[in-house]
Amino acid sequence: MVAALTKAKLTDLMPLDLPEVLKGADNGLPANYDPGHPCADALPPTAHSHTFWPDGRFNSYDQHGQQVDEESYRLLDANTFRMGDVVAIAFRFTVANDRLSLAPVVPADCSSTDCRTSLAWAFSVAFPGQIWNRVTSGPHVP
């Protein structure tokens, strides 16, 4: 996540986006958080999944199979969709051989707090650089 935000020149979003991947950060950043070393207290990768339903619903599930996110999405073209409740963010995506990759599209003007928070959420959904593999079983697959 740090690498993706750094590459996008959005390091100021790290405090908004990192609490879910840092030890002791259940309610915000840990007291010892050091922006100079944002990965110092990072948790190891955990299982996480997304479901994109044909009717435009989207769900995320945590490593325990519990739903942690629910949105609606709309396809914009063959490689882009938009979703988000407060500020809708576009995502570029590719699908190849049952593998999905996602990347949020940074809006030209994203200076408002709502936009910055939505963009941080979009990076946490996409995990740019992560490849998501199709799974056909589990608690969220009918």
N, CA, C and O atoms as a GROMACS GRO file, in nm:
protein
  568
    1MET      N    1   0.083  -0.119   0.000
    1MET     CA    2   0.000   0.000   0.000
    1MET      C    3   0.087   0.125   0.000
    1MET      O    4   0.060   0.221  -0.073
    2VAL      N    5   0.191   0.124   0.082
    2VAL     CA    6   0.282   0.238   0.087
    2VAL      C    7   0.346   0.261  -0.049
    2VAL      O    8   0.357   0.375  -0.094
    3ALA      N    9   0.388   0.155  -0.115
    3ALA     CA   10   0.451   0.167  -0.246
    3ALA      C   11   0.353   0.227  -0.347
    3ALA      O   12   0.391   0.314  -0.426
    4ALA      N   13   0.228   0.181  -0.345
    4ALA     CA   14   0.128   0.231  -0.440
    4ALA      C   15   0.098   0.379  -0.416
    4ALA      O   16   0.089   0.456  -0.511
    5LEU      N   17   0.083   0.418  -0.290
    5LEU     CA   18   0.056   0.558  -0.259
    5LEU      C   19   0.176   0.646  -0.289
    5LEU      O   20   0.161   0.760  -0.333
    6THR      N   21   0.297   0.594  -0.266
    6THR     CA   22   0.418   0.670  -0.297
    6THR      C   23   0.431   0.689  -0.447
    6THR      O   24   0.459   0.799  -0.494
    7LYS      N   25   0.409   0.582  -0.524
    7LYS     CA   26   0.418   0.591  -0.669
    7LYS      C   27   0.317   0.692  -0.724
    7LYS      O   28   0.347   0.764  -0.820
    8ALA      N   29   0.198   0.697  -0.664
    8ALA     CA   30   0.095   0.791  -0.709
    8ALA      C   31   0.114   0.932  -0.653
    8ALA      O   32   0.032   1.020  -0.676
    9LYS      N   33   0.222   0.952  -0.577
    9LYS     CA   34   0.250   1.081  -0.513
    9LYS      C   35   0.136   1.124  -0.421
    9LYS      O   36   0.096   1.240  -0.418
   10LEU      N   37   0.086   1.024  -0.346
   10LEU     CA   38  -0.025   1.048  -0.253
   10LEU      C   39   0.010   1.003  -0.112
   10LEU      O   40  -0.074   0.949  -0.041
   11THR      N   41   0.134   1.026  -0.071
   11THR     CA   42   0.176   0.979   0.061
   11THR      C   43   0.097   1.044   0.174
   11THR      O   44   0.090   0.990   0.285
   12ASP      N   45   0.037   1.159   0.147
   12ASP     CA   46  -0.045   1.223   0.250
   12ASP      C   47  -0.170   1.141   0.282
   12ASP      O   48  -0.233   1.163   0.386
   13LEU      N   49  -0.206   1.046   0.196
   13LEU     CA   50  -0.322   0.960   0.222
   13LEU      C   51  -0.288   0.844   0.315
   13LEU      O   52  -0.379   0.778   0.366
   14MET      N   53  -0.160   0.818   0.337
   14MET     CA   54  -0.123   0.702   0.419
   14MET      C   55  -0.191   0.701   0.556
   14MET      O   56  -0.244   0.597   0.595
   15PRO      N   57  -0.192   0.810   0.630
   15PRO     CA   58  -0.260   0.804   0.760
   15PRO      C   59  -0.408   0.771   0.749
   15PRO      O   60  -0.465   0.715   0.843
   16LEU      N   61  -0.473   0.804   0.635
   16LEU     CA   62  -0.614   0.770   0.617
   16LEU      C   63  -0.632   0.624   0.581
   16LEU      O   64  -0.733   0.564   0.616
   17ASP      N   65  -0.536   0.567   0.512
   17ASP     CA   66  -0.549   0.435   0.453
   17ASP      C   67  -0.483   0.325   0.534
   17ASP      O   68  -0.524   0.210   0.525
   18LEU      N   69  -0.382   0.357   0.613
   18LEU     CA   70  -0.303   0.254   0.677
   18LEU      C   71  -0.360   0.191   0.804
   18LEU      O   72  -0.318   0.080   0.836
   19PRO      N   73  -0.451   0.253   0.877
   19PRO     CA   74  -0.493   0.191   1.002
   19PRO      C   75  -0.535   0.044   0.989
   19PRO      O   76  -0.510  -0.034   1.081
   20GLU      N   77  -0.598   0.005   0.880
   20GLU     CA   78  -0.645  -0.133   0.869
   20GLU      C   79  -0.532  -0.233   0.845
   20GLU      O   80  -0.555  -0.354   0.854
   21VAL      N   81  -0.413  -0.186   0.815
   21VAL     CA   82  -0.302  -0.279   0.790
   21VAL      C   83  -0.188  -0.264   0.891
   21VAL      O   84  -0.079  -0.318   0.870
   22LEU      N   85  -0.212  -0.190   0.999
   22LEU     CA   86  -0.110  -0.172   1.102
   22LEU      C   87  -0.152  -0.237   1.233
   22LEU      O   88  -0.269  -0.235   1.270
   23LYS      N   89  -0.055  -0.295   1.303
   23LYS     CA   90  -0.080  -0.352   1.435
   23LYS      C   91  -0.127  -0.244   1.530
   23LYS      O   92  -0.073  -0.133   1.530
   24GLY      N   93  -0.225  -0.276   1.610
   24GLY     CA   94  -0.271  -0.183   1.713
   24GLY      C   95  -0.341  -0.060   1.659
   24GLY      O   96  -0.345   0.043   1.725
   25ALA      N   97  -0.396  -0.070   1.538
   25ALA     CA   98  -0.457   0.048   1.476
   25ALA      C   99  -0.606   0.031   1.456
   25ALA      O  100  -0.661   0.077   1.356
   26ASP      N  101  -0.673  -0.034   1.550
   26ASP     CA  102  -0.816  -0.058   1.534
   26ASP      C  103  -0.897   0.070   1.526
   26ASP      O  104  -1.000   0.074   1.459
   27ASN      N  105  -0.852   0.175   1.593
   27ASN     CA  106  -0.924   0.303   1.595
   27ASN      C  107  -0.831   0.416   1.557
   27ASN      O  108  -0.804   0.505   1.638
   28GLY      N  109  -0.780   0.412   1.435
   28GLY     CA  110  -0.686   0.514   1.391
   28GLY      C  111  -0.545   0.461   1.394
   28GLY      O  112  -0.523   0.341   1.412
   29LEU      N  113  -0.450   0.550   1.377
   29LEU     CA  114  -0.310   0.508   1.374
   29LEU      C  115  -0.259   0.480   1.515
   29LEU      O  116  -0.304   0.542   1.611
   30PRO      N  117  -0.164   0.384   1.528
   30PRO     CA  118  -0.108   0.357   1.661
   30PRO      C  119  -0.032   0.480   1.714
   30PRO      O  120   0.015   0.562   1.636
   31ALA      N  121  -0.022   0.491   1.845
   31ALA     CA  122   0.043   0.606   1.907
   31ALA      C  123   0.187   0.622   1.861
   31ALA      O  124   0.238   0.734   1.856
   32ASN      N  125   0.253   0.512   1.827
   32ASN     CA  126   0.394   0.519   1.787
   32ASN      C  127   0.411   0.530   1.636
   32ASN      O  128   0.522   0.509   1.586
   33TYR      N  129   0.305   0.563   1.561
   33TYR     CA  130   0.314   0.573   1.416
   33TYR      C  131   0.417   0.678   1.376
   33TYR      O  132   0.415   0.791   1.426
   34ASP      N  133   0.508   0.641   1.286
   34ASP     CA  134   0.612   0.730   1.238
   34ASP      C  135   0.596   0.742   1.087
   34ASP      O  136   0.623   0.645   1.015
   35PRO      N  137   0.552   0.858   1.035
   35PRO     CA  138   0.533   0.872   0.891
   35PRO      C  139   0.661   0.849   0.811
   35PRO      O  140   0.654   0.818   0.692
   36GLY      N  141   0.777   0.862   0.873
   36GLY     CA  142   0.902   0.835   0.806
   36GLY      C  143   0.926   0.686   0.784
   36GLY      O  144   1.007   0.646   0.700
   37HIS      N  145   0.855   0.604   0.862
   37HIS     CA  146   0.867   0.457   0.853
   37HIS      C  147   0.727   0.396   0.861
   37HIS      O  148   0.696   0.325   0.957
   38PRO      N  149   0.643   0.422   0.761
   38PRO     CA  150   0.502   0.382   0.770
   38PRO      C  151   0.479   0.231   0.775
   38PRO      O  152   0.371   0.187   0.815
   39CYS      N  153   0.576   0.151   0.736
   39CYS     CA  154   0.559   0.005   0.736
   39CYS      C  155   0.611  -0.061   0.863
   39CYS      O  156   0.604  -0.183   0.875
   40ALA      N  157   0.663   0.017   0.957
   40ALA     CA  158   0.727  -0.040   1.076
   40ALA      C  159   0.635  -0.135   1.153
   40ALA      O  160   0.682  -0.236   1.206
   41ASP      N  161   0.508  -0.106   1.160
   41ASP     CA  162   0.415  -0.190   1.235
   41ASP      C  163   0.314  -0.258   1.144
   41ASP      O  164   0.202  -0.289   1.188
   42ALA      N  165   0.351  -0.283   1.020
   42ALA     CA  166   0.258  -0.344   0.925
   42ALA      C  167   0.229  -0.489   0.963
   42ALA      O  168   0.317  -0.563   1.007
   43LEU      N  169   0.105  -0.527   0.945
   43LEU     CA  170   0.064  -0.666   0.965
   43LEU      C  171   0.103  -0.747   0.842
   43LEU      O  172   0.117  -0.690   0.734
   44PRO      N  173   0.120  -0.878   0.856
   44PRO     CA  174   0.144  -0.959   0.736
   44PRO      C  175   0.018  -0.958   0.650
   44PRO      O  176  -0.091  -0.931   0.700
   45PRO      N  177   0.032  -0.988   0.521
   45PRO     CA  178  -0.088  -0.991   0.435
   45PRO      C  179  -0.193  -1.088   0.490
   45PRO      O  180  -0.160  -1.195   0.540
   46THR      N  181  -0.318  -1.047   0.479
   46THR     CA  182  -0.428  -1.133   0.522
   46THR      C  183  -0.519  -1.160   0.403
   46THR      O  184  -0.526  -1.081   0.308
   47ALA      N  185  -0.588  -1.272   0.410
   47ALA     CA  186  -0.683  -1.307   0.304
   47ALA      C  187  -0.792  -1.200   0.300
   47ALA      O  188  -0.835  -1.150   0.404
   48HIS      N  189  -0.834  -1.167   0.183
   48HIS     CA  190  -0.938  -1.066   0.161
   48HIS      C  191  -0.997  -1.097   0.025
   48HIS      O  192  -0.927  -1.145  -0.064
   49SER      N  193  -1.122  -1.070   0.008
   49SER     CA  194  -1.181  -1.098  -0.123
   49SER      C  195  -1.284  -0.993  -0.160
   49SER      O  196  -1.338  -0.922  -0.075
   50HIS      N  197  -1.310  -0.986  -0.290
   50HIS     CA  198  -1.409  -0.895  -0.346
   50HIS      C  199  -1.505  -0.977  -0.430
   50HIS      O  200  -1.466  -1.076  -0.492
   51THR      N  201  -1.631  -0.936  -0.431
   51THR     CA  202  -1.729  -0.995  -0.521
   51THR      C  203  -1.796  -0.883  -0.599
   51THR      O  204  -1.852  -0.790  -0.541
   52PHE      N  205  -1.789  -0.894  -0.729
   52PHE     CA  206  -1.858  -0.801  -0.819
   52PHE      C  207  -1.975  -0.878  -0.879
   52PHE      O  208  -1.956  -0.970  -0.959
   53TRP      N  209  -2.096  -0.841  -0.841
   53TRP     CA  210  -2.215  -0.911  -0.889
   53TRP      C  211  -2.262  -0.851  -1.021
   53TRP      O  212  -2.241  -0.732  -1.046
   54PRO      N  213  -2.324  -0.931  -1.107
   54PRO     CA  214  -2.369  -0.881  -1.238
   54PRO      C  215  -2.466  -0.763  -1.230
   54PRO      O  216  -2.475  -0.683  -1.323
   55ASP      N  217  -2.541  -0.752  -1.119
   55ASP     CA  218  -2.640  -0.644  -1.107
   55ASP      C  219  -2.579  -0.513  -1.057
   55ASP      O  220  -2.652  -0.417  -1.032
   56GLY      N  221  -2.445  -0.506  -1.043
   56GLY     CA  222  -2.381  -0.382  -1.002
   56GLY      C  223  -2.351  -0.372  -0.854
   56GLY      O  224  -2.308  -0.267  -0.807
   57ARG      N  225  -2.373  -0.480  -0.778
   57ARG     CA  226  -2.338  -0.478  -0.636
   57ARG      C  227  -2.194  -0.525  -0.619
   57ARG      O  228  -2.144  -0.608  -0.695
   58PHE      N  229  -2.128  -0.470  -0.518
   58PHE     CA  230  -1.991  -0.505  -0.484
   58PHE      C  231  -1.985  -0.532  -0.335
   58PHE      O  232  -2.046  -0.461  -0.255
   59ASN      N  233  -1.912  -0.636  -0.296
   59ASN     CA  234  -1.889  -0.667  -0.155
   59ASN      C  235  -1.742  -0.702  -0.135
   59ASN      O  236  -1.678  -0.757  -0.225
   60SER      N  237  -1.689  -0.670  -0.017
   60SER     CA  238  -1.556  -0.715   0.026
   60SER      C  239  -1.575  -0.801   0.150
   60SER      O  240  -1.666  -0.779   0.230
   61TYR      N  241  -1.486  -0.898   0.164
   61TYR     CA  242  -1.489  -0.989   0.278
   61TYR      C  243  -1.350  -0.996   0.339
   61TYR      O  244  -1.250  -0.996   0.268
   62ASP      N  245  -1.345  -1.002   0.472
   62ASP     CA  246  -1.216  -1.010   0.540
   62ASP      C  247  -1.166  -1.154   0.549
   62ASP      O  248  -1.228  -1.245   0.494
   63GLN      N  249  -1.055  -1.173   0.618
   63GLN     CA  250  -0.994  -1.304   0.628
   63GLN      C  251  -1.080  -1.406   0.702
   63GLN      O  252  -1.051  -1.526   0.698
   64HIS      N  253  -1.185  -1.361   0.769
   64HIS     CA  254  -1.276  -1.451   0.840
   64HIS      C  255  -1.403  -1.478   0.760
   64HIS      O  256  -1.495  -1.544   0.809
   65GLY      N  257  -1.408  -1.426   0.637
   65GLY     CA  258  -1.526  -1.444   0.553
   65GLY      C  259  -1.640  -1.350   0.589
   65GLY      O  260  -1.752  -1.369   0.543
   66GLN      N  261  -1.612  -1.250   0.672
   66GLN     CA  262  -1.714  -1.154   0.713
   66GLN      C  263  -1.717  -1.037   0.615
   66GLN      O  264  -1.612  -0.986   0.575
   67GLN      N  265  -1.837  -0.996   0.578
   67GLN     CA  266  -1.849  -0.882   0.487
   67GLN      C  267  -1.803  -0.756   0.557
   67GLN      O  268  -1.845  -0.728   0.669
   68VAL      N  269  -1.715  -0.680   0.491
   68VAL     CA  270  -1.662  -0.558   0.549
   68VAL      C  271  -1.687  -0.435   0.462
   68VAL      O  272  -1.656  -0.322   0.501
   69ASP      N  273  -1.743  -0.456   0.345
   69ASP     CA  274  -1.767  -0.344   0.255
   69ASP      C  275  -1.884  -0.379   0.165
   69ASP      O  276  -1.905  -0.495   0.129
   70GLU      N  277  -1.961  -0.277   0.128
   70GLU     CA  278  -2.072  -0.296   0.036
   70GLU      C  279  -2.092  -0.165  -0.040
   70GLU      O  280  -2.107  -0.059   0.020
   71GLU      N  281  -2.090  -0.174  -0.168
   71GLU     CA  282  -2.106  -0.057  -0.256
   71GLU      C  283  -2.185  -0.100  -0.378
   71GLU      O  284  -2.223  -0.217  -0.391
   72SER      N  285  -2.208  -0.007  -0.465
   72SER     CA  286  -2.256  -0.041  -0.599
   72SER      C  287  -2.152   0.013  -0.696
   72SER      O  288  -2.082   0.110  -0.668
   73TYR      N  289  -2.144  -0.052  -0.811
   73TYR     CA  290  -2.048  -0.008  -0.912
   73TYR      C  291  -2.120   0.004  -1.046
   73TYR      O  292  -2.226  -0.055  -1.066
   74ARG      N  293  -2.059   0.081  -1.135
   74ARG     CA  294  -2.114   0.099  -1.269
   74ARG      C  295  -1.999   0.094  -1.369
   74ARG      O  296  -1.901   0.167  -1.356
   75LEU      N  297  -2.013   0.007  -1.468
   75LEU     CA  298  -1.912  -0.001  -1.573
   75LEU      C  299  -1.917   0.125  -1.657
   75LEU      O  300  -2.025   0.169  -1.697
   76LEU      N  301  -1.801   0.184  -1.683
   76LEU     CA  302  -1.791   0.302  -1.769
   76LEU      C  303  -1.747   0.263  -1.909
   76LEU      O  304  -1.791   0.323  -2.007
   77ASP      N  305  -1.660   0.164  -1.917
   77ASP     CA  306  -1.616   0.109  -2.045
   77ASP      C  307  -1.558  -0.030  -2.017
   77ASP      O  308  -1.572  -0.082  -1.907
   78ALA      N  309  -1.493  -0.089  -2.114
   78ALA     CA  310  -1.445  -0.226  -2.102
   78ALA      C  311  -1.334  -0.242  -1.998
   78ALA      O  312  -1.304  -0.355  -1.958
   79ASN      N  313  -1.274  -0.132  -1.952
   79ASN     CA  314  -1.164  -0.142  -1.856
   79ASN      C  315  -1.176  -0.045  -1.739
   79ASN      O  316  -1.080  -0.025  -1.665
   80THR      N  317  -1.294   0.016  -1.721
   80THR     CA  318  -1.311   0.114  -1.615
   80THR      C  319  -1.449   0.101  -1.552
   80THR      O  320  -1.549   0.085  -1.622
   81PHE      N  321  -1.453   0.108  -1.419
   81PHE     CA  322  -1.581   0.117  -1.348
   81PHE      C  323  -1.569   0.226  -1.244
   81PHE      O  324  -1.459   0.271  -1.211
   82ARG      N  325  -1.683   0.269  -1.191
   82ARG     CA  326  -1.687   0.374  -1.090
   82ARG      C  327  -1.768   0.323  -0.972
   82ARG      O  328  -1.873   0.260  -0.989
   83MET      N  329  -1.719   0.351  -0.851
   83MET     CA  330  -1.797   0.320  -0.732
   83MET      C  331  -1.752   0.408  -0.617
   83MET      O  332  -1.644   0.467  -0.619
   84GLY      N  333  -1.838   0.414  -0.516
   84GLY     CA  334  -1.812   0.494  -0.397
   84GLY      C  335  -1.938   0.567  -0.356
   84GLY      O  336  -2.012   0.618  -0.441
   85ASP      N  337  -1.962   0.573  -0.226
   85ASP     CA  338  -2.083   0.637  -0.175
   85ASP      C  339  -2.072   0.790  -0.169
   85ASP      O  340  -2.158   0.859  -0.223
   86VAL      N  341  -1.968   0.841  -0.106
   86VAL     CA  342  -1.957   0.985  -0.085
   86VAL      C  343  -1.904   1.053  -0.210
   86VAL      O  344  -1.970   1.143  -0.264
   87VAL      N  345  -1.788   1.012  -0.257
   87VAL     CA  346  -1.730   1.060  -0.382
   87VAL      C  347  -1.699   0.936  -0.465
   87VAL      O  348  -1.617   0.853  -0.425
   88ALA      N  349  -1.763   0.923  -0.580
   88ALA     CA  350  -1.740   0.806  -0.665
   88ALA      C  351  -1.602   0.816  -0.728
   88ALA      O  352  -1.565   0.918  -0.786
   89ILE      N  353  -1.527   0.707  -0.717
   89ILE     CA  354  -1.392   0.699  -0.772
   89ILE      C  355  -1.392   0.598  -0.885
   89ILE      O  356  -1.453   0.492  -0.875
   90ALA      N  357  -1.324   0.632  -0.994
   90ALA     CA  358  -1.311   0.539  -1.106
   90ALA      C  359  -1.194   0.445  -1.078
   90ALA      O  360  -1.096   0.483  -1.015
   91PHE      N  361  -1.206   0.323  -1.127
   91PHE     CA  362  -1.102   0.222  -1.116
   91PHE      C  363  -1.074   0.168  -1.256
   91PHE      O  364  -1.168   0.138  -1.330
   92ARG      N  365  -0.950   0.156  -1.292
   92ARG     CA  366  -0.912   0.082  -1.413
   92ARG      C  367  -0.895  -0.064  -1.370
   92ARG      O  368  -0.849  -0.092  -1.260
   93PHE      N  369  -0.934  -0.155  -1.458
   93PHE     CA  370  -0.919  -0.296  -1.423
   93PHE      C  371  -0.880  -0.377  -1.546
   93PHE      O  372  -0.908  -0.338  -1.660
   94THR      N  373  -0.816  -0.489  -1.519
   94THR     CA  374  -0.788  -0.587  -1.623
   94THR      C  375  -0.825  -0.723  -1.567
   94THR      O  376  -0.805  -0.752  -1.449
   95VAL      N  377  -0.878  -0.806  -1.654
   95VAL     CA  378  -0.910  -0.944  -1.620
   95VAL      C  379  -0.843  -1.032  -1.724
   95VAL      O  380  -0.862  -1.013  -1.844
   96ALA      N  381  -0.764  -1.127  -1.677
   96ALA     CA  382  -0.697  -1.221  -1.768
   96ALA      C  383  -0.682  -1.354  -1.696
   96ALA      O  384  -0.626  -1.360  -1.587
   97ASN      N  385  -0.733  -1.458  -1.758
   97ASN     CA  386  -0.719  -1.593  -1.702
   97ASN      C  387  -0.765  -1.600  -1.556
   97ASN      O  388  -0.693  -1.651  -1.470
   98ASP      N  389  -0.884  -1.548  -1.528
   98ASP     CA  390  -0.942  -1.550  -1.393
   98ASP      C  391  -0.859  -1.472  -1.291
   98ASP      O  392  -0.864  -1.501  -1.172
   99ARG      N  393  -0.785  -1.374  -1.338
   99ARG     CA  394  -0.705  -1.288  -1.250
   99ARG      C  395  -0.745  -1.143  -1.274
   99ARG      O  396  -0.757  -1.099  -1.388
  100LEU      N  397  -0.766  -1.071  -1.166
  100LEU     CA  398  -0.812  -0.932  -1.171
  100LEU      C  399  -0.706  -0.841  -1.111
  100LEU      O  400  -0.648  -0.873  -1.007
  101SER      N  401  -0.681  -0.729  -1.176
  101SER     CA  402  -0.601  -0.624  -1.115
  101SER      C  403  -0.681  -0.495  -1.120
  101SER      O  404  -0.755  -0.470  -1.215
  102LEU      N  405  -0.666  -0.414  -1.017
  102LEU     CA  406  -0.741  -0.289  -1.001
  102LEU      C  407  -0.646  -0.174  -0.973
  102LEU      O  408  -0.542  -0.192  -0.910
  103ALA      N  409  -0.682  -0.057  -1.022
  103ALA     CA  410  -0.605   0.064  -0.991
  103ALA      C  411  -0.700   0.182  -0.989
  103ALA      O  412  -0.768   0.208  -1.088
  104PRO      N  413  -0.707   0.254  -0.876
  104PRO     CA  414  -0.792   0.373  -0.872
  104PRO      C  415  -0.740   0.481  -0.966
  104PRO      O  416  -0.619   0.494  -0.987
  105VAL      N  417  -0.831   0.557  -1.022
  105VAL     CA  418  -0.796   0.671  -1.106
  105VAL      C  419  -0.803   0.794  -1.017
  105VAL      O  420  -0.909   0.825  -0.962
  106VAL      N  421  -0.694   0.863  -1.003
  106VAL     CA  422  -0.689   0.981  -0.916
  106VAL      C  423  -0.760   1.096  -0.987
  106VAL      O  424  -0.719   1.136  -1.096
  107PRO      N  425  -0.867   1.150  -0.926
  107PRO     CA  426  -0.938   1.262  -0.989
  107PRO      C  427  -0.847   1.384  -1.006
  107PRO      O  428  -0.756   1.406  -0.926
  108ALA      N  429  -0.872   1.461  -1.111
  108ALA     CA  430  -0.792   1.581  -1.139
  108ALA      C  431  -0.796   1.677  -1.021
  108ALA      O  432  -0.693   1.736  -0.986
  109ASP      N  433  -0.913   1.694  -0.960
  109ASP     CA  434  -0.924   1.780  -0.843
  109ASP      C  435  -0.979   1.695  -0.729
  109ASP      O  436  -1.098   1.663  -0.726
  110CYS      N  437  -0.893   1.659  -0.638
  110CYS     CA  438  -0.935   1.577  -0.524
  110CYS      C  439  -0.883   1.643  -0.397
  110CYS      O  440  -0.813   1.581  -0.316
  111SER      N  441  -0.919   1.770  -0.380
  111SER     CA  442  -0.868   1.847  -0.267
  111SER      C  443  -0.962   1.846  -0.147
  111SER      O  444  -0.919   1.879  -0.036
  112SER      N  445  -1.087   1.808  -0.166
  112SER     CA  446  -1.180   1.808  -0.052
  112SER      C  447  -1.151   1.689   0.040
  112SER      O  448  -1.097   1.588  -0.003
  113THR      N  449  -1.188   1.703   0.165
  113THR     CA  450  -1.170   1.595   0.262
  113THR      C  451  -1.246   1.471   0.218
  113THR      O  452  -1.195   1.360   0.229
  114ASP      N  453  -1.369   1.489   0.167
  114ASP     CA  454  -1.448   1.373   0.122
  114ASP      C  455  -1.378   1.300   0.007
  114ASP      O  456  -1.374   1.177   0.005
  115CYS      N  457  -1.324   1.375  -0.086
  115CYS     CA  458  -1.255   1.311  -0.199
  115CYS      C  459  -1.130   1.240  -0.151
  115CYS      O  460  -1.105   1.127  -0.193
  116ARG      N  461  -1.051   1.302  -0.064
  116ARG     CA  462  -0.928   1.241  -0.014
  116ARG      C  463  -0.959   1.113   0.063
  116ARG      O  464  -0.889   1.013   0.048
  117THR      N  465  -1.064   1.115   0.145
  117THR     CA  466  -1.104   0.996   0.220
  117THR      C  467  -1.151   0.886   0.125
  117THR      O  468  -1.117   0.769   0.143
  118SER      N  469  -1.231   0.923   0.025
  118SER     CA  470  -1.279   0.826  -0.073
  118SER      C  471  -1.163   0.766  -0.154
  118SER      O  472  -1.163   0.647  -0.185
  119LEU      N  473  -1.065   0.848  -0.187
  119LEU     CA  474  -0.950   0.800  -0.262
  119LEU      C  475  -0.866   0.704  -0.177
  119LEU      O  476  -0.818   0.602  -0.227
  120ALA      N  477  -0.849   0.736  -0.050
  120ALA     CA  478  -0.778   0.643   0.040
  120ALA      C  479  -0.852   0.509   0.046
  120ALA      O  480  -0.790   0.403   0.040
  121TRP      N  481  -0.985   0.515   0.057
  121TRP     CA  482  -1.066   0.392   0.056
  121TRP      C  483  -1.045   0.316  -0.074
  121TRP      O  484  -1.031   0.193  -0.072
  122ALA      N  485  -1.042   0.387  -0.187
  122ALA     CA  486  -1.025   0.322  -0.317
  122ALA      C  487  -0.891   0.248  -0.326
  122ALA      O  488  -0.884   0.138  -0.381
  123PHE      N  489  -0.786   0.308  -0.272
  123PHE     CA  490  -0.657   0.239  -0.271
  123PHE      C  491  -0.664   0.114  -0.183
  123PHE      O  492  -0.604   0.012  -0.216
  124SER      N  493  -0.736   0.122  -0.070
  124SER     CA  494  -0.746   0.003   0.017
  124SER      C  495  -0.829  -0.106  -0.047
  124SER      O  496  -0.807  -0.224  -0.019
  125VAL      N  497  -0.924  -0.072  -0.133
  125VAL     CA  498  -1.001  -0.172  -0.206
  125VAL      C  499  -0.915  -0.235  -0.315
  125VAL      O  500  -0.912  -0.357  -0.330
  126ALA      N  501  -0.845  -0.152  -0.391
  126ALA     CA  502  -0.771  -0.200  -0.508
  126ALA      C  503  -0.641  -0.270  -0.473
  126ALA      O  504  -0.603  -0.366  -0.539
  127PHE      N  505  -0.573  -0.223  -0.369
  127PHE     CA  506  -0.438  -0.269  -0.340
  127PHE      C  507  -0.359  -0.274  -0.470
  127PHE      O  508  -0.320  -0.382  -0.514
  128PRO      N  509  -0.334  -0.159  -0.534
  128PRO     CA  510  -0.266  -0.159  -0.663
  128PRO      C  511  -0.140  -0.244  -0.660
  128PRO      O  512  -0.060  -0.236  -0.567
  129GLY      N  513  -0.124  -0.323  -0.763
  129GLY     CA  514  -0.012  -0.417  -0.771
  129GLY      C  515  -0.051  -0.557  -0.727
  129GLY      O  516   0.017  -0.654  -0.761
  130GLN      N  517  -0.160  -0.568  -0.652
  130GLN     CA  518  -0.211  -0.698  -0.608
  130GLN      C  519  -0.288  -0.763  -0.724
  130GLN      O  520  -0.360  -0.695  -0.796
  131ILE      N  521  -0.272  -0.891  -0.740
  131ILE     CA  522  -0.351  -0.967  -0.836
  131ILE      C  523  -0.453  -1.047  -0.758
  131ILE      O  524  -0.418  -1.122  -0.667
  132TRP      N  525  -0.578  -1.030  -0.792
  132TRP     CA  526  -0.688  -1.101  -0.728
  132TRP      C  527  -0.723  -1.222  -0.814
  132TRP      O  528  -0.746  -1.208  -0.934
  133ASN      N  529  -0.727  -1.340  -0.754
  133ASN     CA  530  -0.758  -1.463  -0.826
  133ASN      C  531  -0.904  -1.502  -0.807
  133ASN      O  532  -0.957  -1.491  -0.696
  134ARG      N  533  -0.968  -1.547  -0.916
  134ARG     CA  534  -1.108  -1.591  -0.906
  134ARG      C  535  -1.117  -1.714  -0.815
  134ARG      O  536  -1.039  -1.808  -0.828
  135VAL      N  537  -1.213  -1.709  -0.724
  135VAL     CA  538  -1.241  -1.822  -0.636
  135VAL      C  539  -1.388  -1.857  -0.656
  135VAL      O  540  -1.473  -1.768  -0.660
  136THR      N  541  -1.417  -1.983  -0.669
  136THR     CA  542  -1.555  -2.022  -0.699
  136THR      C  543  -1.622  -2.092  -0.582
  136THR      O  544  -1.725  -2.155  -0.599
  137SER      N  545  -1.564  -2.081  -0.463
  137SER     CA  546  -1.629  -2.136  -0.345
  137SER      C  547  -1.600  -2.044  -0.227
  137SER      O  548  -1.510  -1.960  -0.232
  138GLY      N  549  -1.677  -2.060  -0.123
  138GLY     CA  550  -1.659  -1.978  -0.004
  138GLY      C  551  -1.791  -1.920   0.040
  138GLY      O  552  -1.892  -1.938  -0.027
  139PRO      N  553  -1.792  -1.848   0.154
  139PRO     CA  554  -1.917  -1.800   0.213
  139PRO      C  555  -1.990  -1.698   0.126
  139PRO      O  556  -2.111  -1.681   0.141
  140HIS      N  557  -1.920  -1.632   0.036
  140HIS     CA  558  -1.982  -1.527  -0.044
  140HIS      C  559  -2.015  -1.572  -0.186
  140HIS      O  560  -2.060  -1.491  -0.267
  141VAL      N  561  -1.994  -1.699  -0.217
  141VAL     CA  562  -2.024  -1.749  -0.351
  141VAL      C  563  -2.148  -1.838  -0.343
  141VAL      O  564  -2.150  -1.936  -0.268
  142PRO      N  565  -2.252  -1.804  -0.421
  142PRO     CA  566  -2.376  -1.883  -0.411
  142PRO      C  567  -2.357  -2.025  -0.464
  142PRO      O  568  -2.452  -2.104  -0.462
   0.00000   0.00000   0.00000
